[in-house]
Amino acid sequence: MQSVKKFAAGGGLVLGICNGFQILAEAGLLPGALMRNSGLKFICKQVHLRTETTDTPFTSQLATGDVLQVPIAHMEGNYFCTPEELRQLEAEDRIVFRYGDRAGRDHA
């Protein structure tokens, strides 16, 4: 993991999906942690993600607000960070997608 940390510290692009996202959080490359889903149930379904930024190589062909439908399958997919950490992530434009409905509206 040290080589990934060194790569990221040097400006390298790192993408963590599913367990990869969890590993990035556990390694300290992302603030916060992933917690068990509410109800302690495994979730496997299609969800909608609203594009928050297009300033990445992974989202540069999308428009802000575009909605993608993607599959999820996880037991520990409840991301948590402090309000301060969230403000920092937003200020650094590091929130790439947010869960929403098919029209892109936030979940309540």
N, CA, C and O atoms as a GROMACS GRO file, in nm:
protein
  432
    1MET      N    1   0.082  -0.119   0.000
    1MET     CA    2   0.000   0.000   0.000
    1MET      C    3   0.087   0.126   0.000
    1MET      O    4   0.043   0.232  -0.045
    2GLN      N    5   0.209   0.114   0.050
    2GLN     CA    6   0.298   0.230   0.054
    2GLN      C    7   0.324   0.284  -0.086
    2GLN      O    8   0.333   0.405  -0.104
    3SER      N    9   0.335   0.196  -0.185
    3SER     CA   10   0.360   0.244  -0.321
    3SER      C   11   0.239   0.319  -0.376
    3SER      O   12   0.255   0.415  -0.451
    4VAL      N   13   0.118   0.278  -0.339
    4VAL     CA   14  -0.003   0.349  -0.381
    4VAL      C   15  -0.008   0.486  -0.314
    4VAL      O   16  -0.040   0.586  -0.379
    5LYS      N   17   0.025   0.492  -0.184
    5LYS     CA   18   0.028   0.620  -0.114
    5LYS      C   19   0.130   0.715  -0.177
    5LYS      O   20   0.104   0.834  -0.194
    6LYS      N   21   0.246   0.662  -0.211
    6LYS     CA   22   0.352   0.743  -0.273
    6LYS      C   23   0.307   0.792  -0.410
    6LYS      O   24   0.329   0.908  -0.446
    7PHE      N   25   0.244   0.704  -0.487
    7PHE     CA   26   0.193   0.740  -0.619
    7PHE      C   27   0.090   0.852  -0.607
    7PHE      O   28   0.095   0.950  -0.682
    8ALA      N   29  -0.005   0.838  -0.514
    8ALA     CA   30  -0.109   0.939  -0.495
    8ALA      C   31  -0.049   1.071  -0.447
    8ALA      O   32  -0.089   1.178  -0.493
    9ALA      N   33   0.047   1.064  -0.356
    9ALA     CA   34   0.110   1.186  -0.304
    9ALA      C   35   0.184   1.261  -0.414
    9ALA      O   36   0.200   1.383  -0.406
   10GLY      N   37   0.228   1.188  -0.515
   10GLY     CA   38   0.298   1.250  -0.628
   10GLY      C   39   0.203   1.301  -0.736
   10GLY      O   40   0.248   1.342  -0.844
   11GLY      N   41   0.074   1.297  -0.709
   11GLY     CA   42  -0.024   1.347  -0.806
   11GLY      C   43  -0.085   1.240  -0.894
   11GLY      O   44  -0.163   1.271  -0.984
   12GLY      N   45  -0.050   1.114  -0.869
   12GLY     CA   46  -0.105   1.005  -0.949
   12GLY      C   47  -0.254   0.986  -0.922
   12GLY      O   48  -0.302   1.011  -0.812
   13LEU      N   49  -0.325   0.944  -1.024
   13LEU     CA   50  -0.469   0.920  -1.012
   13LEU      C   51  -0.494   0.783  -0.951
   13LEU      O   52  -0.437   0.683  -0.994
   14VAL      N   53  -0.580   0.779  -0.849
   14VAL     CA   54  -0.614   0.654  -0.783
   14VAL      C   55  -0.766   0.646  -0.780
   14VAL      O   56  -0.832   0.739  -0.734
   15LEU      N   57  -0.821   0.536  -0.826
   15LEU     CA   58  -0.965   0.514  -0.827
   15LEU      C   59  -0.996   0.392  -0.742
   15LEU      O   60  -0.941   0.284  -0.765
   16GLY      N   61  -1.082   0.409  -0.644
   16GLY     CA   62  -1.122   0.297  -0.559
   16GLY      C   63  -1.270   0.270  -0.575
   16GLY      O   64  -1.353   0.357  -0.547
   17ILE      N   65  -1.304   0.151  -0.619
   17ILE     CA   66  -1.443   0.110  -0.636
   17ILE      C   67  -1.469  -0.009  -0.545
   17ILE      O   68  -1.389  -0.102  -0.540
   18CYS      N   69  -1.579  -0.006  -0.475
   18CYS     CA   70  -1.622  -0.114  -0.386
   18CYS      C   71  -1.515  -0.139  -0.280
   18CYS      O   72  -1.484  -0.050  -0.200
   19ASN      N   73  -1.458  -0.258  -0.277
   19ASN     CA   74  -1.356  -0.287  -0.176
   19ASN      C   75  -1.234  -0.196  -0.192
   19ASN      O   76  -1.166  -0.166  -0.094
   20GLY      N   77  -1.207  -0.153  -0.313
   20GLY     CA   78  -1.097  -0.060  -0.336
   20GLY      C   79  -1.119   0.073  -0.267
   20GLY      O   80  -1.024   0.132  -0.214
   21PHE      N   81  -1.243   0.121  -0.266
   21PHE     CA   82  -1.278   0.244  -0.196
   21PHE      C   83  -1.257   0.224  -0.046
   21PHE      O   84  -1.204   0.312   0.022
   22GLN      N   85  -1.300   0.110   0.004
   22GLN     CA   86  -1.285   0.080   0.146
   22GLN      C   87  -1.137   0.075   0.184
   22GLN      O   88  -1.098   0.127   0.289
   23ILE      N   89  -1.056   0.014   0.102
   23ILE     CA   90  -0.912   0.006   0.129
   23ILE      C   91  -0.849   0.145   0.130
   23ILE      O   92  -0.765   0.174   0.214
   24LEU      N   93  -0.891   0.232   0.036
   24LEU     CA   94  -0.837   0.369   0.035
   24LEU      C   95  -0.872   0.442   0.163
   24LEU      O   96  -0.789   0.517   0.217
   25ALA      N   97  -0.994   0.422   0.213
   25ALA     CA   98  -1.033   0.485   0.340
   25ALA      C   99  -0.953   0.426   0.456
   25ALA      O  100  -0.903   0.501   0.540
   26GLU      N  101  -0.941   0.296   0.460
   26GLU     CA  102  -0.867   0.231   0.570
   26GLU      C  103  -0.719   0.267   0.568
   26GLU      O  104  -0.654   0.270   0.673
   27ALA      N  105  -0.665   0.293   0.449
   27ALA     CA  106  -0.524   0.329   0.437
   27ALA      C  107  -0.500   0.478   0.464
   27ALA      O  108  -0.385   0.522   0.467
   28GLY      N  109  -0.606   0.555   0.483
   28GLY     CA  110  -0.592   0.696   0.511
   28GLY      C  111  -0.582   0.785   0.388
   28GLY      O  112  -0.556   0.904   0.401
   29LEU      N  113  -0.601   0.728   0.269
   29LEU     CA  114  -0.599   0.810   0.148
   29LEU      C  115  -0.729   0.886   0.130
   29LEU      O  116  -0.735   0.983   0.054
   30LEU      N  117  -0.832   0.843   0.197
   30LEU     CA  118  -0.960   0.914   0.202
   30LEU      C  119  -0.997   0.929   0.348
   30LEU      O  120  -0.974   0.838   0.428
   31PRO      N  121  -1.055   1.043   0.386
   31PRO     CA  122  -1.102   1.054   0.524
   31PRO      C  123  -1.227   0.969   0.543
   31PRO      O  124  -1.290   0.930   0.445
   32GLY      N  125  -1.261   0.942   0.665
   32GLY     CA  126  -1.385   0.870   0.693
   32GLY      C  127  -1.367   0.720   0.695
   32GLY      O  128  -1.255   0.667   0.696
   33ALA      N  129  -1.481   0.652   0.695
   33ALA     CA  130  -1.482   0.507   0.702
   33ALA      C  131  -1.610   0.453   0.639
   33ALA      O  132  -1.708   0.526   0.624
   34LEU      N  133  -1.607   0.327   0.603
   34LEU     CA  134  -1.728   0.260   0.556
   34LEU      C  135  -1.785   0.177   0.670
   34LEU      O  136  -1.713   0.102   0.736
   35MET      N  137  -1.914   0.192   0.691
   35MET     CA  138  -1.981   0.121   0.799
   35MET      C  139  -2.082   0.024   0.738
   35MET      O  140  -2.114   0.031   0.620
   36ARG      N  141  -2.132  -0.065   0.822
   36ARG     CA  142  -2.233  -0.160   0.778
   36ARG      C  143  -2.358  -0.088   0.732
   36ARG      O  144  -2.392   0.019   0.783
   37ASN      N  145  -2.426  -0.147   0.634
   37ASN     CA  146  -2.552  -0.092   0.586
   37ASN      C  147  -2.654  -0.090   0.698
   37ASN      O  148  -2.649  -0.171   0.790
   38SER      N  149  -2.748   0.004   0.689
   38SER     CA  150  -2.856   0.005   0.788
   38SER      C  151  -2.934  -0.125   0.777
   38SER      O  152  -2.956  -0.176   0.667
   39GLY      N  153  -2.975  -0.177   0.889
   39GLY     CA  154  -3.043  -0.306   0.890
   39GLY      C  155  -2.948  -0.424   0.882
   39GLY      O  156  -2.991  -0.539   0.886
   40LEU      N  157  -2.819  -0.395   0.872
   40LEU     CA  158  -2.715  -0.499   0.866
   40LEU      C  159  -2.744  -0.603   0.758
   40LEU      O  160  -2.723  -0.722   0.779
   41LYS      N  161  -2.791  -0.556   0.642
   41LYS     CA  162  -2.825  -0.647   0.533
   41LYS      C  163  -2.736  -0.622   0.413
   41LYS      O  164  -2.698  -0.509   0.385
   42PHE      N  165  -2.703  -0.731   0.344
   42PHE     CA  166  -2.632  -0.722   0.217
   42PHE      C  167  -2.725  -0.659   0.115
   42PHE      O  168  -2.842  -0.698   0.105
   43ILE      N  169  -2.675  -0.563   0.039
   43ILE     CA  170  -2.756  -0.496  -0.062
   43ILE      C  171  -2.699  -0.526  -0.200
   43ILE      O  172  -2.579  -0.509  -0.225
   44CYS      N  173  -2.785  -0.570  -0.289
   44CYS     CA  174  -2.748  -0.596  -0.428
   44CYS      C  175  -2.862  -0.542  -0.514
   44CYS      O  176  -2.971  -0.601  -0.518
   45LYS      N  177  -2.837  -0.430  -0.583
   45LYS     CA  178  -2.942  -0.368  -0.664
   45LYS      C  179  -2.882  -0.264  -0.757
   45LYS      O  180  -2.762  -0.237  -0.752
   46GLN      N  181  -2.965  -0.207  -0.841
   46GLN     CA  182  -2.926  -0.096  -0.928
   46GLN      C  183  -2.953   0.034  -0.852
   46GLN      O  184  -3.055   0.047  -0.784
   47VAL      N  185  -2.861   0.129  -0.863
   47VAL     CA  186  -2.879   0.260  -0.800
   47VAL      C  187  -2.849   0.369  -0.903
   47VAL      O  188  -2.793   0.342  -1.009
   48HIS      N  189  -2.888   0.490  -0.870
   48HIS     CA  190  -2.861   0.605  -0.956
   48HIS      C  191  -2.757   0.694  -0.888
   48HIS      O  192  -2.766   0.724  -0.769
   49LEU      N  193  -2.659   0.736  -0.967
   49LEU     CA  194  -2.555   0.826  -0.920
   49LEU      C  195  -2.559   0.954  -1.002
   49LEU      O  196  -2.563   0.949  -1.125
   50ARG      N  197  -2.558   1.068  -0.934
   50ARG     CA  198  -2.555   1.198  -1.001
   50ARG      C  199  -2.410   1.244  -1.011
   50ARG      O  200  -2.338   1.243  -0.911
   51THR      N  201  -2.368   1.284  -1.128
   51THR     CA  202  -2.233   1.332  -1.150
   51THR      C  203  -2.216   1.470  -1.085
   51THR      O  204  -2.291   1.563  -1.114
   52GLU      N  205  -2.118   1.480  -0.997
   52GLU     CA  206  -2.092   1.604  -0.925
   52GLU      C  207  -1.979   1.685  -0.987
   52GLU      O  208  -1.980   1.808  -0.980
   53THR      N  209  -1.883   1.618  -1.047
   53THR     CA  210  -1.771   1.689  -1.111
   53THR      C  211  -1.732   1.616  -1.239
   53THR      O  212  -1.740   1.494  -1.248
   54THR      N  213  -1.691   1.694  -1.336
   54THR     CA  214  -1.642   1.636  -1.462
   54THR      C  215  -1.494   1.665  -1.479
   54THR      O  216  -1.439   1.647  -1.588
   55ASP      N  217  -1.432   1.710  -1.373
   55ASP     CA  218  -1.290   1.749  -1.378
   55ASP      C  219  -1.200   1.631  -1.341
   55ASP      O  220  -1.104   1.647  -1.266
   56THR      N  221  -1.232   1.513  -1.395
   56THR     CA  222  -1.147   1.396  -1.377
   56THR      C  223  -1.140   1.322  -1.510
   56THR      O  224  -1.230   1.334  -1.592
   57PRO      N  225  -1.035   1.246  -1.533
   57PRO     CA  226  -1.030   1.166  -1.656
   57PRO      C  227  -1.144   1.062  -1.662
   57PRO      O  228  -1.182   1.018  -1.771
   58PHE      N  229  -1.196   1.025  -1.547
   58PHE     CA  230  -1.301   0.923  -1.542
   58PHE      C  231  -1.439   0.980  -1.573
   58PHE      O  232  -1.529   0.906  -1.612
   59THR      N  233  -1.457   1.112  -1.556
   59THR     CA  234  -1.589   1.173  -1.576
   59THR      C  235  -1.588   1.286  -1.679
   59THR      O  236  -1.688   1.356  -1.693
   60SER      N  237  -1.478   1.305  -1.749
   60SER     CA  238  -1.466   1.420  -1.838
   60SER      C  239  -1.563   1.417  -1.955
   60SER      O  240  -1.589   1.521  -2.016
   61GLN      N  241  -1.617   1.302  -1.989
   61GLN     CA  242  -1.713   1.293  -2.099
   61GLN      C  243  -1.857   1.308  -2.052
   61GLN      O  244  -1.950   1.301  -2.133
   62LEU      N  245  -1.876   1.328  -1.923
   62LEU     CA  246  -2.010   1.348  -1.866
   62LEU      C  247  -2.034   1.496  -1.844
   62LEU      O  248  -1.941   1.576  -1.853
   63ALA      N  249  -2.158   1.531  -1.815
   63ALA     CA  250  -2.192   1.668  -1.775
   63ALA      C  251  -2.229   1.665  -1.628
   63ALA      O  252  -2.286   1.567  -1.579
   64THR      N  253  -2.198   1.772  -1.557
   64THR     CA  254  -2.239   1.781  -1.417
   64THR      C  255  -2.391   1.765  -1.411
   64THR      O  256  -2.464   1.830  -1.486
   65GLY      N  257  -2.437   1.677  -1.322
   65GLY     CA  258  -2.579   1.650  -1.311
   65GLY      C  259  -2.625   1.527  -1.387
   65GLY      O  260  -2.735   1.478  -1.364
   66ASP      N  261  -2.540   1.475  -1.479
   66ASP     CA  262  -2.577   1.351  -1.549
   66ASP      C  263  -2.601   1.241  -1.447
   66ASP      O  264  -2.532   1.234  -1.345
   67VAL      N  265  -2.697   1.156  -1.475
   67VAL     CA  266  -2.731   1.046  -1.384
   67VAL      C  267  -2.694   0.914  -1.450
   67VAL      O  268  -2.731   0.887  -1.564
   68LEU      N  269  -2.620   0.833  -1.377
   68LEU     CA  270  -2.581   0.700  -1.423
   68LEU      C  271  -2.654   0.596  -1.339
   68LEU      O  272  -2.675   0.615  -1.220
   69GLN      N  273  -2.693   0.487  -1.403
   69GLN     CA  274  -2.749   0.374  -1.329
   69GLN      C  275  -2.640   0.268  -1.322
   69GLN      O  276  -2.588   0.224  -1.425
   70VAL      N  277  -2.605   0.226  -1.201
   70VAL     CA  278  -2.497   0.131  -1.181
   70VAL      C  279  -2.540   0.024  -1.080
   70VAL      O  280  -2.624   0.050  -0.994
   71PRO      N  281  -2.481  -0.095  -1.090
   71PRO     CA  282  -2.511  -0.198  -0.990
   71PRO      C  283  -2.425  -0.180  -0.866
   71PRO      O  284  -2.310  -0.138  -0.875
   72ILE      N  285  -2.481  -0.212  -0.751
   72ILE     CA  286  -2.403  -0.218  -0.627
   72ILE      C  287  -2.426  -0.353  -0.563
   72ILE      O  288  -2.530  -0.416  -0.584
   73ALA      N  289  -2.331  -0.397  -0.485
   73ALA     CA  290  -2.342  -0.522  -0.409
   73ALA      C  291  -2.244  -0.510  -0.293
   73ALA      O  292  -2.123  -0.524  -0.310
   74HIS      N  293  -2.298  -0.484  -0.173
   74HIS     CA  294  -2.209  -0.466  -0.059
   74HIS      C  295  -2.282  -0.482   0.074
   74HIS      O  296  -2.404  -0.472   0.083
   75MET      N  297  -2.202  -0.507   0.176
   75MET     CA  298  -2.250  -0.514   0.314
   75MET      C  299  -2.206  -0.391   0.392
   75MET      O  300  -2.274  -0.345   0.483
   76GLU      N  301  -2.090  -0.337   0.353
   76GLU     CA  302  -2.034  -0.220   0.421
   76GLU      C  303  -2.020  -0.107   0.320
   76GLU      O  304  -1.910  -0.072   0.278
   77GLY      N  305  -2.133  -0.050   0.280
   77GLY     CA  306  -2.132   0.054   0.179
   77GLY      C  307  -2.181   0.187   0.230
   77GLY      O  308  -2.213   0.275   0.150
   78ASN      N  309  -2.187   0.205   0.360
   78ASN     CA  310  -2.238   0.327   0.420
   78ASN      C  311  -2.118   0.414   0.456
   78ASN      O  312  -2.058   0.399   0.563
   79TYR      N  313  -2.083   0.507   0.367
   79TYR     CA  314  -1.967   0.593   0.389
   79TYR      C  315  -2.001   0.700   0.491
   79TYR      O  316  -2.107   0.763   0.486
   80PHE      N  317  -1.910   0.721   0.584
   80PHE     CA  318  -1.927   0.823   0.687
   80PHE      C  319  -1.800   0.904   0.700
   80PHE      O  320  -1.689   0.849   0.700
   81CYS      N  321  -1.817   1.036   0.710
   81CYS     CA  322  -1.706   1.124   0.746
   81CYS      C  323  -1.766   1.239   0.826
   81CYS      O  324  -1.887   1.260   0.826
   82THR      N  325  -1.681   1.312   0.894
   82THR     CA  326  -1.729   1.424   0.974
   82THR      C  327  -1.775   1.537   0.882
   82THR      O  328  -1.736   1.542   0.765
   83PRO      N  329  -1.856   1.627   0.933
   83PRO     CA  330  -1.896   1.743   0.852
   83PRO      C  331  -1.776   1.824   0.802
   83PRO      O  332  -1.777   1.875   0.690
   84GLU      N  333  -1.672   1.835   0.884
   84GLU     CA  334  -1.552   1.907   0.843
   84GLU      C  335  -1.482   1.836   0.728
   84GLU      O  336  -1.437   1.899   0.632
   85GLU      N  337  -1.473   1.703   0.738
   85GLU     CA  338  -1.410   1.626   0.630
   85GLU      C  339  -1.491   1.638   0.501
   85GLU      O  340  -1.434   1.649   0.393
   86LEU      N  341  -1.623   1.637   0.512
   86LEU     CA  342  -1.708   1.652   0.394
   86LEU      C  343  -1.688   1.788   0.330
   86LEU      O  344  -1.677   1.798   0.208
   87ARG      N  345  -1.682   1.893   0.410
   87ARG     CA  346  -1.657   2.028   0.356
   87ARG      C  347  -1.523   2.033   0.283
   87ARG      O  348  -1.512   2.096   0.178
   88GLN      N  349  -1.421   1.967   0.339
   88GLN     CA  350  -1.289   1.966   0.274
   88GLN      C  351  -1.295   1.890   0.142
   88GLN      O  352  -1.240   1.935   0.042
   89LEU      N  353  -1.362   1.774   0.141
   89LEU     CA  354  -1.376   1.698   0.016
   89LEU      C  355  -1.449   1.780  -0.090
   89LEU      O  356  -1.410   1.780  -0.206
   90GLU      N  357  -1.554   1.850  -0.049
   90GLU     CA  358  -1.629   1.934  -0.143
   90GLU      C  359  -1.543   2.050  -0.194
   90GLU      O  360  -1.544   2.080  -0.313
   91ALA      N  361  -1.468   2.114  -0.104
   91ALA     CA  362  -1.383   2.226  -0.142
   91ALA      C  363  -1.273   2.183  -0.239
   91ALA      O  364  -1.232   2.261  -0.325
   92GLU      N  365  -1.226   2.060  -0.226
   92GLU     CA  366  -1.122   2.006  -0.313
   92GLU      C  367  -1.180   1.939  -0.437
   92GLU      O  368  -1.105   1.879  -0.515
   93ASP      N  369  -1.312   1.947  -0.457
   93ASP     CA  370  -1.380   1.887  -0.572
   93ASP      C  371  -1.354   1.737  -0.581
   93ASP      O  372  -1.335   1.683  -0.690
   94ARG      N  373  -1.354   1.669  -0.464
   94ARG     CA  374  -1.326   1.526  -0.459
   94ARG      C  375  -1.451   1.441  -0.446
   94ARG      O  376  -1.441   1.318  -0.434
   95ILE      N  377  -1.570   1.502  -0.446
   95ILE     CA  378  -1.694   1.426  -0.449
   95ILE      C  379  -1.730   1.411  -0.597
   95ILE      O  380  -1.771   1.508  -0.662
   96VAL      N  381  -1.716   1.294  -0.650
   96VAL     CA  382  -1.737   1.271  -0.793
   96VAL      C  383  -1.882   1.236  -0.823
   96VAL      O  384  -1.938   1.285  -0.921
   97PHE      N  385  -1.943   1.152  -0.740
   97PHE     CA  386  -2.082   1.112  -0.758
   97PHE      C  387  -2.154   1.118  -0.623
   97PHE      O  388  -2.092   1.106  -0.518
   98ARG      N  389  -2.285   1.137  -0.629
   98ARG     CA  390  -2.372   1.126  -0.512
   98ARG      C  391  -2.489   1.037  -0.550
   98ARG      O  392  -2.537   1.039  -0.663
   99TYR      N  393  -2.536   0.959  -0.452
   99TYR     CA  394  -2.656   0.880  -0.474
   99TYR      C  395  -2.774   0.973  -0.493
   99TYR      O  396  -2.783   1.079  -0.430
  100GLY      N  397  -2.865   0.934  -0.580
  100GLY     CA  398  -2.986   1.010  -0.602
  100GLY      C  399  -3.094   0.921  -0.662
  100GLY      O  400  -3.079   0.799  -0.669
  101ASP      N  401  -3.201   0.984  -0.705
  101ASP     CA  402  -3.305   0.908  -0.775
  101ASP      C  403  -3.277   0.917  -0.926
  101ASP      O  404  -3.177   0.976  -0.966
  102ARG      N  405  -3.363   0.860  -1.006
  102ARG     CA  406  -3.336   0.856  -1.150
  102ARG      C  407  -3.334   0.995  -1.214
  102ARG      O  408  -3.279   1.012  -1.323
  103ALA      N  409  -3.392   1.094  -1.146
  103ALA     CA  410  -3.389   1.232  -1.195
  103ALA      C  411  -3.269   1.308  -1.140
  103ALA      O  412  -3.248   1.424  -1.176
  104GLY      N  413  -3.190   1.245  -1.052
  104GLY     CA  414  -3.072   1.309  -0.997
  104GLY      C  415  -3.096   1.382  -0.867
  104GLY      O  416  -3.004   1.445  -0.814
  105ARG      N  417  -3.218   1.376  -0.814
  105ARG     CA  418  -3.246   1.444  -0.686
  105ARG      C  419  -3.182   1.365  -0.573
  105ARG      O  420  -3.178   1.242  -0.576
  106ASP      N  421  -3.132   1.437  -0.472
  106ASP     CA  422  -3.075   1.373  -0.352
  106ASP      C  423  -3.176   1.283  -0.285
  106ASP      O  424  -3.296   1.308  -0.288
  107HIS      N  425  -3.124   1.177  -0.224
  107HIS     CA  426  -3.209   1.095  -0.138
  107HIS      C  427  -3.230   1.171  -0.008
  107HIS      O  428  -3.139   1.237   0.042
  108ALA      N  429  -3.349   1.162   0.046
  108ALA     CA  430  -3.380   1.233   0.172
  108ALA      C  431  -3.314   1.164   0.289
  108ALA      O  432  -3.329   1.209   0.403
   0.00000   0.00000   0.00000
